[in-house]
Amino acid sequence: MENKQLEQKYDLSKIYTYKEHPDKISGRCDNCGNTAFKSSVKDFIFLRECRQCGMKKIIKPYSQDFIHSFRFLRSISLYCNSWY
């Protein structure tokens, strides 16, 4: 029986960005080629983690200007809705 081991191509303790490291094959993990991911969004940052090897990649971080604009518009919306 042949004992297969996953070849480590990337440091799995790091979080990579899509801008610096785009997918070699769209929708697949660069490290193991898997297509199943766990995903989460926090503070407008979309984080994708491979379910097989654990490689993490930030897909689309928004700029700080966008975040501040969104928070400002949301606060105005909440303020205007309180008038009714």
C-alpha positions in Angstrom: 0.0 0.0 0.0 1.2 3.4 -0.9 1.1 6.0 1.8 0.2 9.4 0.3 0.9 12.6 2.1 -0.2 16.1 1.1 2.6 18.2 -0.2 2.7 21.5 1.6 3.1 24.2 -1.0 2.0 27.1 1.3 2.6 28.1 4.9 -0.8 27.2 6.4 -0.3 29.5 9.4 -0.5 32.6 7.1 -3.6 34.2 5.7 -3.1 35.0 2.0 -4.9 37.7 0.0 -6.6 37.0 -3.3 -5.0 40.2 -4.7 -1.5 39.0 -4.1 -2.2 35.2 -4.6 -5.2 34.8 -7.0 -6.5 31.2 -7.5 -4.4 29.1 -9.9 -7.6 27.3 -10.8 -10.7 29.4 -10.1 -12.7 28.1 -7.1 -10.1 25.6 -6.0 -7.6 25.6 -3.1 -4.1 26.4 -4.4 -2.5 24.0 -1.8 -4.6 20.8 -2.3 -7.1 21.5 -5.2 -10.1 21.0 -3.0 -13.4 22.9 -3.8 -15.1 22.8 -0.4 -14.5 25.9 1.8 -15.6 27.3 5.1 -16.3 31.0 4.8 -16.9 33.9 7.1 -17.3 37.6 7.0 -16.1 40.0 9.7 -15.6 43.7 9.5 -16.3 43.6 5.8 -13.6 41.1 5.1 -14.5 37.8 3.4 -12.3 34.9 4.6 -12.2 31.6 2.9 -10.7 28.5 4.5 -10.2 25.1 2.8 -12.0 22.3 4.5 -9.3 19.8 3.6 -6.0 21.5 4.3 -7.0 24.7 6.2 -5.4 27.2 3.8 -6.9 30.6 4.4 -7.4 33.4 1.9 -9.0 36.8 2.1 -11.0 37.1 -1.0 -12.2 40.7 -1.2 -11.3 43.2 1.5 -13.0 46.6 1.3 -11.1 49.8 1.7 -11.3 51.8 4.9 -13.0 54.6 3.0 -15.8 52.3 1.9 -16.3 51.0 5.4 -16.5 54.5 6.9 -19.0 55.6 4.2 -21.1 52.5 4.8 -21.2 53.1 8.6 -22.0 56.8 8.0 -24.9 56.0 5.7 -26.2 53.3 8.0 -26.2 55.8 10.9 -28.1 58.4 8.9 -30.6 55.7 7.9 -31.2 54.7 11.5 -31.5 58.3 12.5 -34.1 59.1 9.8 -36.1 56.0 10.6 -36.4 57.1 14.2 -38.5 60.1 13.1 -41.5 57.9 12.2 
